[in-house]
Amino acid sequence: NAGVTQTPKFQVLKTGQSMTLQCAQDMNHEYMSWYRQDPGMGLRLIHYSVGAGITDQGEVPNGYNVSRSTTEDFPLRLLSAAPSQTSVYFCASSYSTGALNTEAFFGQGTRLTVV
Amino acid sequence: GDSVTQMEGPVTLSEEAFLTINCTYTATGYPSLFWYVQYPGEGLQLLLKATKADDKGSNKGFEATYRKETTSFHLEKGSVQVSDSAVYFCALSGNSGGYQKVTFGTGTKLQVIP
């Protein structure tokens, strides 16, 4: 019963490097999303997807790309890392895109440091 | 737009003390309300939820009541334990263009000391 799996758990990047954070879920959930968690700011939505082939921007999308080629996978790409992207990143999924009462399941997070 | 305001932490309590973490919200329509908990080094997990006015969510001794008249969803526990030390997030789930949109508060860190 894996749930939501994120890799890697820790990463250090140099400014300007690119990388992809991986997220996979095995619950056949329609809805997947990426958040960043910063001190004093809670969780902020970066991008989300309501199904395979459909993605949209959240609150803080700049500097990040996503794609959803399968129901299971939702990778987050940092195009050119900046120190401002130092954060903890969480992937989440939920069963239904339309029902308001469905809970979100979270991965364990990726702690990213950009130097 | 939707917003969630939580009391700032950290909150430090002695074991067996009473806990209240305040949460108020602003939303259009009829959102669902949630409390999530994040233990050190882990992701968030659902603690409890309420989907309509006057509903009470409860789990592991924690309770919260959906109060539409005061737009609040305060988290309470009668007797906290050291194992309750964690960060608690209040969240609401509203409708945005036909899809669920979840808005989180900033989180409240709770430390329980023996």
Chai-1 contact restraints between the chains, C-beta under 6 A:
chainA,res_idxA,chainB,res_idxB,connection_type,confidence,min_distance_angstrom,max_distance_angstrom,comment,restraint_id
A,G42,B,F104,contact,1.0,0.0,6.0,A-B,restraint_1
A,G42,B,G105,contact,1.0,0.0,6.0,A-B,restraint_2
A,G42,B,T106,contact,1.0,0.0,6.0,A-B,restraint_3
A,G42,B,G107,contact,1.0,0.0,6.0,A-B,restraint_4
A,L43,B,F104,contact,1.0,0.0,6.0,A-B,restraint_5
A,V50,B,Y99,contact,1.0,0.0,6.0,A-B,restraint_6
A,F90,B,G43,contact,1.0,0.0,6.0,A-B,restraint_7
A,T97,B,Y99,contact,1.0,0.0,6.0,A-B,restraint_8
A,T97,B,Q100,contact,1.0,0.0,6.0,A-B,restraint_9
A,L100,B,S32,contact,1.0,0.0,6.0,A-B,restraint_10
A,L100,B,S93,contact,1.0,0.0,6.0,A-B,restraint_11
A,L100,B,Q100,contact,1.0,0.0,6.0,A-B,restraint_12
A,N101,B,S32,contact,1.0,0.0,6.0,A-B,restraint_13
A,N101,B,T51,contact,1.0,0.0,6.0,A-B,restraint_14
A,E103,B,L46,contact,1.0,0.0,6.0,A-B,restraint_15
A,F106,B,G43,contact,1.0,0.0,6.0,A-B,restraint_16
A,F106,B,L44,contact,1.0,0.0,6.0,A-B,restraint_17
A,G107,B,G43,contact,1.0,0.0,6.0,A-B,restraint_18
A,Q108,B,E42,contact,1.0,0.0,6.0,A-B,restraint_19
A,Q108,B,G43,contact,1.0,0.0,6.0,A-B,restraint_20
A,G109,B,G43,contact,1.0,0.0,6.0,A-B,restraint_21
